[in-house]
Amino acid sequence: MDKKRIPLELLLLFSVFVIATCGLIYELVAGALASYLLGDSVKQFSFIIGVYLFSMGVGSYLAKFIKGNLIDKFIEIEILVGIVGGISSVVLFILFNTLAHFESVLYLFVFFTGCLVGVEIPLLMNILKDRVQFKDLVSNVFAFDYIGALLASILFPLVLIPKLGIVKTPLFFGLINISIAIFLCYYLTKELSKPLSLKVKSIAAFTFLLGLFFFSDTILSYSEEKLYGENVVYTKSSPYQRIVLTRNTHEFRLYLNNNLQFSSTDEYRYHEALVHPAMSMAKNVDNVLILGGGDGFAAREVLKYKDVKKVTLVDLDGEMTQFFKTNETMRRLNQNSFSNPKVEIINKDAYIWVKDSKKKFDVIIIDFPDPSNYSLGKLYSLQFYKELEKLTTLDTKIVVQTTSPYFAPKSFWCIEKTINQIFPFTAAYHTYVPSFGEWGFSMASFEPVNNRVYRKLPGLKYYDYNFSQMAYFNKDMKVKDVEVNRLDNQILVRYFDEEWGKVQ
């Protein structure tokens, strides 16, 4: 008899470990999916963690009302957790572009999953209470629970999202959940009141999830084509973002976390406006630093100047730069800039790299994504520009993309004001890009930006070196009384969320 109790105890404690791992994975998937589709990752993760923990509390409370054969009930809940958690990404991706109240469905999934996970732990403790001393029971259950949570939090960003992606990851862990249920059905057959029914349910659920797992790429392609309304030709989930490239009859479009980054029909307007004012006004252009710009388009424009000797490009996402370095179509668009021997690509966090770097640059081009969350907002902060100052000389010209002065004027002038706290002379300017509307930039320097041109390139498609025209702003693109963006307040992210929230 003792021999049977020991393996049962270990088996159920291992189940606690699996429950904790799978449960946290489902929570992390919901948070990542929400940030991909809805933006503002800090807010989404905060809300999802809160709802998940609350629902676990609800589930724990409801567990005391469960009667009958507790092992039967535990296996049924394990099957339910596997199904609900497993299909969460598939269902949410499909529904995102069709439901007006998508967030309600998202949080319903989080709540229901949390409730089921919350039921499991007290249920297991009730099953084990007559087999294990209470002090050992509590310490063992919570030890396995926390170890499982730690494992999930490490595996999710480092292995699961890069290797399996946002759809296959929950399906994979749903299969693990149901595998535990199947094993318990056969291992504890004599202790179950409905062994045949449970075996049929668990095997059917496993088969269902396995089918979804094998067809998940097709399902994801279908849902993303519905989402973007175009043919999806490339997708990749990197540790940092969801990369989607679409194509229609006349253009390619790149989306990062559902936000449009460029259209191949008019990106030249944006990149010529970003690069050539600073490059033409800088006294020297021997050493150029590009922060962001993982598509290679800014590097393409910089390399048009023959006197450039070295281009250092720092972009966080190696998946992004590798795609634009190796894909034949993207290489044609960026004119193979990433294979140019003058270009050094560094895949690191720009904030950390700038802080640690000791080099000086003649021109610094900053092409970060918009400050839609706090991790991006730090790259537009006063502290970041203080660190950036160490990489400059008195002749350095700096240019920063600063979002739209028409759709987000507070955000635009907040960035301009923040830069001006460090660099004494700044010049805001803007241009029209059909895919985006009016788009803005800010040039910074230690001497007045007086439109003195040291070099001109023939054959540009758009920029005509009439900088003063681009520096004129109408009344509807001007605001007053904006704050400086600091790391400890991140006011820029709030401005951005408020202004772009009205547009979308």
TIFIKOL-229921 format. One line per field, with one value per residue (C-alpha): residue in three letters; chain; x, y, z. Coordinates in Angstrom, 2 decimals. Layout:
! TIFIKOL-229921
code = [ALA, ...]
unit = [A, ...]
px = [X, ...]
py = [Y, ...]
pz = [Z, ...]
! end
This chain:
! TIFIKOL-229921
code = [MET, ASP, LYS, LYS, ARG, ILE, PRO, LEU, GLU, LEU, LEU, LEU, LEU, PHE, SER, VAL, PHE, VAL, ILE, ALA, THR, CYS, GLY, LEU, ILE, TYR, GLU, LEU, VAL, ALA, GLY, ALA, LEU, ALA, SER, TYR, LEU, LEU, GLY, ASP, SER, VAL, LYS, GLN, PHE, SER, PHE, ILE, ILE, GLY, VAL, TYR, LEU, PHE, SER, MET, GLY, VAL, GLY, SER, TYR, LEU, ALA, LYS, PHE, ILE, LYS, GLY, ASN, LEU, ILE, ASP, LYS, PHE, ILE, GLU, ILE, GLU, ILE, LEU, VAL, GLY, ILE, VAL, GLY, GLY, ILE, SER, SER, VAL, VAL, LEU, PHE, ILE, LEU, PHE, ASN, THR, LEU, ALA, HIS, PHE, GLU, SER, VAL, LEU, TYR, LEU, PHE, VAL, PHE, PHE, THR, GLY, CYS, LEU, VAL, GLY, VAL, GLU, ILE, PRO, LEU, LEU, MET, ASN, ILE, LEU, LYS, ASP, ARG, VAL, GLN, PHE, LYS, ASP, LEU, VAL, SER, ASN, VAL, PHE, ALA, PHE, ASP, TYR, ILE, GLY, ALA, LEU, LEU, ALA, SER, ILE, LEU, PHE, PRO, LEU, VAL, LEU, ILE, PRO, LYS, LEU, GLY, ILE, VAL, LYS, THR, PRO, LEU, PHE, PHE, GLY, LEU, ILE, ASN, ILE, SER, ILE, ALA, ILE, PHE, LEU, CYS, TYR, TYR, LEU, THR, LYS, GLU, LEU, SER, LYS, PRO, LEU, SER, LEU, LYS, VAL, LYS, SER, ILE, ALA, ALA, PHE, THR, PHE, LEU, LEU, GLY, LEU, PHE, PHE, PHE, SER, ASP, THR, ILE, LEU, SER, TYR, SER, GLU, GLU, LYS, LEU, TYR, GLY, GLU, ASN, VAL, VAL, TYR, THR, LYS, SER, SER, PRO, TYR, GLN, ARG, ILE, VAL, LEU, THR, ARG, ASN, THR, HIS, GLU, PHE, ARG, LEU, TYR, LEU, ASN, ASN, ASN, LEU, GLN, PHE, SER, SER, THR, ASP, GLU, TYR, ARG, TYR, HIS, GLU, ALA, LEU, VAL, HIS, PRO, ALA, MET, SER, MET, ALA, LYS, ASN, VAL, ASP, ASN, VAL, LEU, ILE, LEU, GLY, GLY, GLY, ASP, GLY, PHE, ALA, ALA, ARG, GLU, VAL, LEU, LYS, TYR, LYS, ASP, VAL, LYS, LYS, VAL, THR, LEU, VAL, ASP, LEU, ASP, GLY, GLU, MET, THR, GLN, PHE, PHE, LYS, THR, ASN, GLU, THR, MET, ARG, ARG, LEU, ASN, GLN, ASN, SER, PHE, SER, ASN, PRO, LYS, VAL, GLU, ILE, ILE, ASN, LYS, ASP, ALA, TYR, ILE, TRP, VAL, LYS, ASP, SER, LYS, LYS, LYS, PHE, ASP, VAL, ILE, ILE, ILE, ASP, PHE, PRO, ASP, PRO, SER, ASN, TYR, SER, LEU, GLY, LYS, LEU, TYR, SER, LEU, GLN, PHE, TYR, LYS, GLU, LEU, GLU, LYS, LEU, THR, THR, LEU, ASP, THR, LYS, ILE, VAL, VAL, GLN, THR, THR, SER, PRO, TYR, PHE, ALA, PRO, LYS, SER, PHE, TRP, CYS, ILE, GLU, LYS, THR, ILE, ASN, GLN, ILE, PHE, PRO, PHE, THR, ALA, ALA, TYR, HIS, THR, TYR, VAL, PRO, SER, PHE, GLY, GLU, TRP, GLY, PHE, SER, MET, ALA, SER, PHE, GLU, PRO, VAL, ASN, ASN, ARG, VAL, TYR, ARG, LYS, LEU, PRO, GLY, LEU, LYS, TYR, TYR, ASP, TYR, ASN, PHE, SER, GLN, MET, ALA, TYR, PHE, ASN, LYS, ASP, MET, LYS, VAL, LYS, ASP, VAL, GLU, VAL, ASN, ARG, LEU, ASP, ASN, GLN, ILE, LEU, VAL, ARG, TYR, PHE, ASP, GLU, GLU, TRP, GLY, LYS, VAL, GLN]
unit = [A, A, A, A, A, A, A, A, A, A, A, A, A, A, A, A, A, A, A, A, A, A, A, A, A, A, A, A, A, A, A, A, A, A, A, A, A, A, A, A, A, A, A, A, A, A, A, A, A, A, A, A, A, A, A, A, A, A, A, A, A, A, A, A, A, A, A, A, A, A, A, A, A, A, A, A, A, A, A, A, A, A, A, A, A, A, A, A, A, A, A, A, A, A, A, A, A, A, A, A, A, A, A, A, A, A, A, A, A, A, A, A, A, A, A, A, A, A, A, A, A, A, A, A, A, A, A, A, A, A, A, A, A, A, A, A, A, A, A, A, A, A, A, A, A, A, A, A, A, A, A, A, A, A, A, A, A, A, A, A, A, A, A, A, A, A, A, A, A, A, A, A, A, A, A, A, A, A, A, A, A, A, A, A, A, A, A, A, A, A, A, A, A, A, A, A, A, A, A, A, A, A, A, A, A, A, A, A, A, A, A, A, A, A, A, A, A, A, A, A, A, A, A, A, A, A, A, A, A, A, A, A, A, A, A, A, A, A, A, A, A, A, A, A, A, A, A, A, A, A, A, A, A, A, A, A, A, A, A, A, A, A, A, A, A, A, A, A, A, A, A, A, A, A, A, A, A, A, A, A, A, A, A, A, A, A, A, A, A, A, A, A, A, A, A, A, A, A, A, A, A, A, A, A, A, A, A, A, A, A, A, A, A, A, A, A, A, A, A, A, A, A, A, A, A, A, A, A, A, A, A, A, A, A, A, A, A, A, A, A, A, A, A, A, A, A, A, A, A, A, A, A, A, A, A, A, A, A, A, A, A, A, A, A, A, A, A, A, A, A, A, A, A, A, A, A, A, A, A, A, A, A, A, A, A, A, A, A, A, A, A, A, A, A, A, A, A, A, A, A, A, A, A, A, A, A, A, A, A, A, A, A, A, A, A, A, A, A, A, A, A, A, A, A, A, A, A, A, A, A, A, A, A, A, A, A, A, A, A, A, A, A, A, A, A, A, A, A, A, A, A, A, A, A, A, A, A, A, A, A, A, A, A, A, A, A, A, A, A, A, A, A, A, A, A, A, A, A, A, A, A, A, A, A, A, A, A, A, A, A, A, A, A, A, A, A, A, A, A, A, A, A, A, A]
px = [0.00, 2.80, 4.42, 1.31, 0.93, 4.45, 4.22, 0.77, 2.09, 5.03, 2.82, 0.38, 3.18, 4.64, 1.18, 1.45, 4.71, 3.07, 0.00, 2.13, 4.29, 1.37, -0.76, 1.94, 2.64, -1.03, -0.85, 2.35, 0.89, -2.19, 0.02, 2.27, -0.71, -2.40, 0.75, 1.15, -2.43, -3.40, -0.08, 1.04, 2.68, 3.04, -0.69, -1.72, 0.61, -0.42, -4.14, -3.70, -1.59, -4.17, -7.12, -5.28, -4.37, -7.88, -9.42, -7.08, -8.45, -12.00, -11.10, -9.52, -12.70, -14.93, -12.84, -14.49, -17.83, -16.51, -17.85, -17.62, -14.51, -11.87, -9.38, -12.10, -12.76, -9.06, -8.60, -11.66, -10.30, -6.89, -8.55, -10.47, -7.34, -5.52, -8.32, -9.05, -5.41, -4.30, -6.76, -6.51, -4.11, -5.84, -9.26, -8.00, -6.05, -9.11, -11.47, -9.24, -10.37, -14.02, -15.14, -15.89, -15.24, -12.12, -10.65, -13.68, -13.04, -9.33, -9.99, -12.70, -10.09, -7.66, -10.35, -11.59, -8.04, -7.10, -10.21, -9.44, -5.80, -6.96, -9.27, -6.53, -4.16, -6.71, -8.23, -4.85, -4.31, -7.66, -6.69, -3.36, -4.42, -4.98, -1.78, 0.74, 1.30, -0.13, 3.17, 4.84, 1.82, 1.74, 5.49, 5.77, 2.79, 3.96, 7.60, 6.62, 4.23, 6.88, 9.54, 7.13, 6.43, 10.16, 10.73, 7.88, 9.13, 12.62, 11.53, 8.89, 11.12, 14.28, 12.96, 9.21, 8.36, 11.46, 11.07, 7.32, 5.72, 2.69, 0.16, 2.00, 3.29, -0.10, -1.13, 2.06, 1.41, -2.23, -1.02, 1.21, -1.77, -3.90, -1.02, -0.97, -4.72, -4.33, -1.52, -3.58, -6.56, -4.54, -2.28, -5.14, -7.87, -8.90, -9.34, -11.61, -15.39, -15.67, -12.39, -13.74, -15.48, -12.37, -10.12, -12.37, -12.55, -8.80, -7.84, -10.40, -9.08, -5.49, -6.36, -8.18, -5.24, -2.73, -4.68, -4.69, -0.95, -0.14, -2.41, -1.52, 0.66, -2.21, -4.63, -2.23, -1.66, -5.42, -6.02, -3.15, -4.34, -7.76, -6.09, -3.92, -6.20, -3.21, -1.21, 1.18, 4.51, 6.68, 6.07, 8.44, 8.05, 11.35, 12.00, 11.05, 8.25, 6.01, 7.40, 4.90, 5.59, 2.62, 2.32, -0.40, -0.35, 1.92, 3.71, 5.28, 4.36, 6.18, 4.33, 5.93, 3.46, 0.61, 2.05, 2.93, 6.65, 6.92, 5.34, 7.72, 5.89, 6.71, 9.34, 11.87, 10.09, 10.49, 14.08, 15.31, 13.78, 15.31, 18.84, 19.75, 19.17, 21.65, 24.09, 24.14, 24.60, 27.26, 30.82, 32.09, 30.35, 33.24, 31.61, 27.84, 25.78, 22.28, 20.18, 17.24, 16.80, 16.77, 15.32, 18.51, 16.79, 18.50, 21.84, 21.03, 20.65, 23.79, 25.89, 25.04, 27.73, 31.14, 33.03, 31.33, 33.97, 32.07, 28.39, 27.59, 24.01, 22.60, 19.27, 17.94, 16.36, 18.76, 15.84, 14.94, 18.41, 19.07, 15.86, 16.73, 20.26, 19.36, 15.91, 16.30, 13.37, 14.39, 17.99, 16.77, 14.77, 17.61, 20.19, 22.06, 23.14, 23.65, 26.24, 28.29, 31.75, 31.40, 28.41, 28.76, 25.55, 25.29, 22.24, 22.01, 19.71, 20.48, 20.21, 22.80, 25.04, 25.05, 25.77, 28.78, 30.19, 33.26, 33.21, 32.49, 30.34, 29.92, 26.24, 23.79, 20.51, 17.86, 15.10, 13.37, 9.74, 7.20, 7.10, 4.03, 5.25, 7.66, 10.50, 10.49, 9.73, 13.08, 14.80, 13.21, 14.00, 16.17, 18.51, 19.02, 19.94, 22.39, 24.12, 24.00, 25.79, 28.96, 29.13, 29.13, 31.64, 30.92, 30.24, 27.97, 24.54, 21.77, 18.36, 15.49, 12.19, 9.57, 6.14, 3.39, 3.03, -0.51, -1.94, 0.19, 1.40, 1.94, 4.13, 6.03, 6.79, 7.52, 10.36, 11.58, 11.58, 13.36, 16.14, 16.53, 17.33, 20.64, 21.48, 21.33, 20.13, 17.26, 15.18, 11.86, 10.70, 8.17, 7.16, 4.20, 4.38, 1.17, 1.16, 1.42, 0.35, 2.42, 5.52, 8.02, 11.72, 14.02, 17.61, 19.94, 23.35, 25.78, 25.58, 22.57, 20.85, 21.18, 20.64, 24.24, 24.72, 28.20, 27.28, 24.44, 23.54, 22.05, 19.16, 17.24, 13.58, 12.13, 14.41, 15.36, 17.50, 14.84, 15.01, 13.33, 10.13, 10.03, 10.61, 7.40, 4.46, 0.82, -1.27, -2.90, 0.50, 1.59, 0.97, 2.28, 2.96, 4.29, 6.53, 10.02, 10.08, 12.04, 12.62, 10.78, 7.60, 7.48, 4.98, 5.65, 4.08, 0.94, 0.79, 1.28, -1.36, -3.87, -3.34, -3.04, -5.87, -8.20, -7.01, -7.34]
py = [0.00, 2.39, 1.77, 2.99, 6.15, 7.37, 7.33, 8.91, 11.73, 12.32, 12.12, 14.69, 16.99, 16.77, 17.76, 20.90, 21.71, 21.23, 23.26, 26.19, 26.11, 25.84, 28.37, 31.03, 30.32, 30.97, 34.22, 35.33, 34.43, 36.56, 39.48, 39.19, 38.82, 41.86, 43.96, 42.74, 43.57, 46.41, 48.13, 49.60, 46.42, 47.72, 48.41, 45.15, 42.98, 44.80, 44.29, 40.66, 39.76, 41.44, 39.66, 36.33, 36.51, 37.63, 34.78, 32.29, 33.55, 33.05, 29.52, 28.70, 29.83, 27.79, 24.66, 24.06, 23.45, 20.58, 17.23, 13.62, 11.80, 14.53, 12.77, 12.56, 16.28, 17.10, 15.25, 16.98, 20.38, 19.48, 18.71, 22.00, 24.01, 22.38, 23.17, 26.74, 27.76, 25.89, 27.47, 30.98, 32.44, 30.78, 32.13, 35.60, 36.04, 35.04, 37.32, 40.40, 42.00, 40.88, 41.75, 45.27, 44.28, 42.18, 43.09, 41.60, 38.24, 38.47, 39.05, 36.39, 33.85, 35.10, 34.95, 31.48, 30.07, 31.63, 30.22, 26.69, 26.92, 28.35, 25.36, 22.81, 23.58, 23.36, 20.32, 18.59, 19.52, 17.95, 14.78, 14.56, 15.70, 12.14, 10.85, 13.52, 15.44, 18.94, 20.83, 18.70, 19.01, 22.83, 23.29, 20.71, 22.02, 25.63, 24.71, 22.85, 25.66, 28.37, 26.28, 25.73, 29.46, 30.24, 27.73, 29.21, 32.77, 31.78, 29.56, 31.94, 34.77, 32.75, 29.57, 29.35, 32.58, 32.47, 28.75, 28.04, 31.47, 33.01, 30.47, 27.17, 27.87, 27.67, 24.71, 22.88, 23.45, 22.55, 19.19, 18.85, 19.57, 16.94, 14.44, 14.60, 13.96, 10.94, 9.51, 9.89, 8.21, 5.07, 5.13, 5.69, 3.72, 1.88, 5.11, 6.73, 6.50, 7.17, 5.90, 5.17, 8.55, 10.40, 8.46, 9.28, 12.99, 13.34, 11.50, 13.49, 16.76, 15.75, 14.85, 18.16, 20.23, 18.16, 18.89, 22.61, 22.46, 20.96, 23.41, 26.43, 28.07, 27.92, 29.30, 32.10, 33.02, 33.15, 35.32, 37.68, 38.08, 39.01, 41.37, 43.16, 42.75, 41.78, 38.70, 37.84, 36.80, 36.59, 36.28, 35.85, 36.11, 37.34, 37.68, 41.35, 41.68, 40.09, 40.80, 40.63, 41.48, 41.80, 42.27, 43.52, 44.33, 47.36, 47.38, 45.59, 46.65, 45.83, 45.64, 45.32, 44.28, 45.29, 48.80, 49.81, 50.59, 51.25, 50.88, 50.19, 52.73, 55.79, 54.84, 56.86, 60.08, 59.22, 58.01, 60.85, 63.35, 61.47, 61.16, 63.86, 67.10, 66.03, 64.43, 67.53, 69.98, 68.04, 69.27, 65.70, 62.40, 59.97, 58.07, 57.70, 56.07, 54.72, 53.72, 51.53, 51.33, 47.53, 47.54, 48.97, 51.90, 54.63, 52.86, 52.79, 56.58, 57.17, 55.00, 57.24, 59.62, 58.46, 60.17, 57.98, 55.63, 53.73, 53.17, 51.65, 50.40, 49.39, 47.55, 45.36, 42.67, 40.29, 38.55, 41.85, 42.76, 39.20, 39.18, 42.46, 41.24, 37.88, 38.18, 38.81, 41.23, 43.23, 43.34, 44.84, 47.47, 48.48, 48.13, 45.46, 48.01, 45.44, 43.57, 46.70, 46.38, 49.89, 48.79, 47.18, 45.75, 45.47, 43.72, 45.23, 47.44, 50.95, 52.54, 50.18, 50.37, 54.18, 54.21, 51.91, 53.30, 55.56, 56.41, 59.77, 60.21, 62.92, 62.18, 60.30, 59.13, 57.84, 55.79, 54.09, 52.93, 55.33, 55.56, 53.33, 51.71, 52.40, 50.27, 52.48, 55.64, 55.39, 55.87, 59.32, 60.32, 63.11, 60.53, 58.84, 62.12, 62.84, 59.54, 60.28, 63.59, 61.67, 60.29, 63.73, 66.40, 70.10, 69.47, 66.42, 66.57, 64.46, 63.67, 61.87, 60.63, 62.21, 60.80, 62.86, 66.57, 66.45, 63.35, 63.55, 67.14, 66.81, 63.78, 65.51, 68.70, 66.73, 64.94, 68.22, 69.90, 66.95, 66.97, 70.73, 70.27, 68.64, 70.05, 73.87, 74.11, 72.07, 72.36, 70.57, 69.70, 67.49, 65.98, 64.20, 60.42, 59.06, 55.84, 57.77, 61.36, 64.24, 62.90, 64.72, 64.86, 66.91, 67.88, 68.73, 70.34, 72.41, 75.19, 76.84, 74.80, 77.39, 75.18, 75.55, 72.68, 71.15, 68.43, 67.62, 64.40, 64.33, 62.03, 61.97, 61.12, 63.55, 65.77, 68.99, 70.57, 73.20, 72.59, 75.83, 74.79, 71.55, 73.48, 75.51, 74.40, 75.44, 76.27, 72.83, 71.21, 73.41, 73.00, 74.65, 73.56, 70.05, 68.39, 66.99, 63.20, 61.76, 58.14, 58.60, 60.01, 58.76, 61.49, 60.93, 57.47, 58.93, 61.70, 59.16, 56.75, 59.57, 61.13, 58.03, 56.39, 59.00, 58.27, 54.47]
pz = [0.00, 0.86, -2.47, -4.24, -2.15, -2.80, -6.63, -6.49, -4.35, -6.65, -9.71, -8.41, -7.24, -10.74, -11.97, -9.81, -11.58, -15.00, -13.98, -12.84, -15.97, -18.38, -16.51, -16.58, -20.25, -21.07, -19.11, -20.88, -24.28, -23.55, -22.51, -25.56, -27.89, -26.36, -26.80, -30.41, -31.35, -29.01, -28.22, -24.85, -23.54, -19.97, -19.62, -21.29, -19.22, -16.05, -16.70, -17.74, -14.70, -12.45, -14.07, -14.08, -10.37, -9.46, -11.44, -9.76, -6.46, -7.73, -8.85, -5.51, -3.73, -6.04, -5.48, -2.09, -3.80, -5.93, -4.71, -5.81, -6.96, -6.77, -9.04, -11.73, -11.31, -11.40, -14.71, -16.23, -15.22, -16.61, -19.97, -19.86, -19.05, -21.95, -24.40, -23.27, -22.83, -25.94, -28.37, -26.91, -29.51, -32.46, -31.45, -30.54, -33.78, -35.82, -33.85, -33.62, -36.86, -36.67, -33.11, -31.96, -28.32, -28.81, -25.41, -23.66, -25.33, -24.49, -20.80, -20.77, -21.92, -19.26, -16.56, -17.48, -17.72, -14.38, -12.72, -13.94, -12.83, -9.49, -8.96, -9.60, -6.72, -3.85, -5.54, -5.54, -1.91, -1.02, -2.89, -1.07, 2.42, 3.70, 2.11, 3.14, 6.37, 6.14, 6.59, 3.90, 1.64, 1.67, 1.30, -1.51, -3.46, -3.37, -4.04, -7.23, -8.16, -7.94, -9.70, -12.59, -12.79, -12.89, -15.69, -17.75, -17.34, -18.56, -21.45, -22.83, -24.18, -24.80, -26.43, -26.93, -28.79, -31.06, -31.86, -31.71, -32.04, -30.41, -31.75, -31.41, -27.89, -26.10, -28.29, -27.30, -23.61, -24.03, -25.35, -22.27, -19.99, -21.69, -21.78, -17.99, -17.98, -20.31, -18.17, -14.99, -16.67, -17.33, -14.26, -11.79, -13.57, -10.40, -8.46, -11.06, -11.08, -14.86, -16.37, -19.87, -20.21, -19.06, -21.45, -24.39, -23.44, -22.92, -26.12, -28.15, -26.70, -27.43, -31.04, -31.49, -30.22, -32.18, -35.38, -34.60, -33.86, -37.26, -39.10, -36.93, -39.59, -42.08, -39.49, -38.56, -42.21, -42.76, -39.69, -40.54, -44.11, -42.71, -40.26, -42.83, -45.83, -47.98, -48.92, -46.10, -47.64, -44.51, -40.78, -37.87, -34.10, -32.73, -28.98, -29.34, -31.87, -34.48, -37.95, -40.83, -44.47, -46.83, -50.56, -52.88, -56.59, -56.27, -52.91, -49.97, -46.44, -43.22, -39.90, -36.48, -33.78, -36.08, -36.67, -40.23, -40.62, -44.33, -47.75, -50.60, -52.79, -50.70, -48.09, -50.10, -49.04, -45.37, -45.61, -47.81, -45.37, -42.44, -43.81, -46.34, -44.40, -41.69, -44.15, -46.38, -43.48, -41.53, -42.02, -42.07, -42.76, -42.26, -39.38, -39.26, -36.52, -37.23, -34.22, -35.28, -39.04, -39.10, -42.63, -44.15, -45.89, -43.84, -44.45, -48.18, -48.23, -46.15, -48.46, -51.40, -50.07, -51.31, -48.49, -45.86, -44.43, -41.73, -40.88, -37.49, -37.25, -33.86, -33.93, -31.14, -33.30, -35.06, -36.80, -38.42, -39.68, -40.86, -42.90, -44.60, -45.21, -46.78, -48.39, -52.12, -52.41, -49.34, -50.52, -53.78, -51.90, -49.58, -52.40, -50.47, -47.87, -45.11, -47.17, -47.82, -46.18, -44.76, -42.63, -39.20, -37.74, -33.96, -32.46, -29.00, -26.97, -28.24, -24.79, -23.32, -26.38, -26.38, -22.64, -23.06, -26.31, -26.36, -30.08, -31.68, -34.78, -37.38, -38.04, -35.83, -37.40, -34.98, -36.57, -33.67, -33.78, -32.30, -28.47, -28.11, -24.88, -22.05, -23.41, -26.53, -24.59, -22.78, -26.16, -26.41, -22.83, -21.44, -19.93, -23.30, -25.00, -22.16, -22.91, -26.64, -26.10, -25.18, -28.75, -30.38, -31.33, -31.70, -35.41, -35.06, -36.64, -35.08, -36.56, -34.81, -36.25, -34.01, -35.07, -36.73, -35.86, -37.26, -35.58, -32.43, -31.95, -28.18, -28.74, -31.53, -29.57, -26.40, -28.21, -29.69, -26.27, -24.67, -27.27, -26.83, -23.13, -24.13, -27.55, -27.72, -31.30, -32.70, -35.86, -36.19, -39.69, -41.43, -44.73, -46.26, -46.69, -48.30, -46.23, -42.96, -43.58, -42.22, -40.52, -38.38, -37.54, -35.38, -36.15, -33.27, -33.21, -31.16, -33.73, -35.38, -38.06, -40.82, -43.88, -44.99, -47.45, -47.71, -50.20, -52.59, -54.30, -57.78, -58.55, -55.28, -55.82, -53.30, -51.19, -53.00, -50.20, -49.50, -45.77, -44.72, -46.48, -44.50, -41.26, -41.62, -39.43, -39.76, -36.70, -36.51, -35.97, -33.07, -29.34, -26.19, -22.63, -23.20, -20.63, -21.01, -21.33, -18.40, -17.46, -14.19, -15.75, -19.37, -20.21, -23.91, -23.86, -22.29, -24.89, -27.66, -26.35, -25.89, -29.32, -31.50, -29.56, -31.05, -34.59, -34.51]
! end
